[in-house]
């Protein structure tokens, strides 16, 4: 008795078509995810440039209007960074000696903004102290998206 191999070939072809379709879907999903991630990164970089410009202006003028705009931009940066899937509220790290350490980056940024507000409100603070606070906040924001 002869066994027909034609039927077997058709079944194998159907399996291969299913596998290639799922691979194409995965590749499309990965491409979309990479493109979306790239757009989010570009948006965060644009916000960071705006924060730098307003921060420089705040360092020179020390006006409440510039302070309010700076705080608004920083808050928007933090909201967008958290919204885009970066788990930023709390992270868990281990130190060199094996002890655990929790970092709360967003809380640190809020505290730094409050400190900057107090420095601008007391007009006696020097420009250097205000600029150092702005630099500290910028460093914390860079830590958020790097």
N, C-alpha and C positions, 0 to 999 in steps of 0.2 A: 504494500500500500504506500502510495506517495503522499507526503504531507505538503500542502501548498504553503509557500512562503510569502505569497502576495498579501495575505491578510496580516501577517506579522509585520511586514514593512509599513503598512498603513497605520497600524497602531503606534509604531515607533515614530513615524512622522508626526502624528498628532501630539505625542508627548514632547517632541522637540519644539513644535510650534508653541505649546503652552509655556515651556521654559523660556523661550526667547521673548515671548510677550511680557512675562513677569520681569525679565532682566531689563527690557526696554522701559518698563514702568519705573523700576528702581533707578535707572540711570536718569530718567526725566525728573524724578523726585529729588535726586541728589543735585542735579543741575539747578533746579529751582531753589533749593535750600542754600546752595553756595551763592547764587545771585542775590537772594534775599539778605543773606549775611553780609555780603559785600555792600549792599545799599545801606544797611543799618550802620556799618562801620563808617561809611562815608558821611552819613548824617551825623553821627557822633563826632567825627572829626570837624565838620563844619560848625557844630555847636561849640566845640573846644576853641576854635579860632575866634568865634564871637566872644566867648568868655575871656580869652586873652586880650582882645581889643578893649572890651569894657573894663577889664581889670587894670589895664594900663591907664585908661582914662580916669578910673577911680583913684588910682595911686597919685595922679597929678592933681585932680580937682578936689577930691574928698567931699563930694556933694552927696546929699541924700538921694537925689534922682539917680545918679550913677550907681549908688549902693543898691537901690531897689532893683534896677535893671540887672545888676550883677547877680543878686540873689535869685531873681526870677530865672535867669539863664542857667544858673547852677542847679536849681530845683528841676528845671525842665530836662537838663542833661541827666540828672539822677533818675527821674521818672522814665525817660526813654531807655536808659541803660537797664533798668530793672524790667521794664516792659518787654524788652527784646530777649528775655530769657536768661539774663545773667543773674545768677543767684548771688546777690550781693549783700543781703541783709546780715548774714552771719556766715562766716567760714570757719572751718576747723583745721588747725595746723598742728604739727608736732615740732617741738623745739629740738635742738641738737642733743639735749640730755634726756629725751624721751618723754617729756611732759607735754600734755595737750594744751593748746592755746586757742581761744576763740577770738576772732577778729570781727569787729562790727564797723565796717567801713562807712556805711551810710550815716550812722550815728556820729562818727568822727567828723564827717563833712558838715553835718548840722551844727555840731559844737564849734567847728572852726568858723562857720558863717556867723554864729552868735558872737564869737570873739571879735571878728572883723567889724561887726555892727557896733560893738562897744568902743572899739578903737576909733572908728569914724565919728561916733557921737562925741567922744572927748577929743575936741580939736587940738588938744595938747600933744597927742601922739605924733611922733615924727613920721615922715613919709617912708622911712626905711622899715619901721615896724609894720606899717600898713602893707607895704609891698611884700614883706616876708610872710604875712598872713595870706595874701593873695597867692603867693608861690606855694604855700603849704596846701591850700585848697586845690590849686591846680595839680599838685602831685597826687593828692587823694583821688581826684577825678581820673587822672591817668591810670591809677591803680584799678579803677573800676572797669575800664574796658580793655585793659591789656591782659 
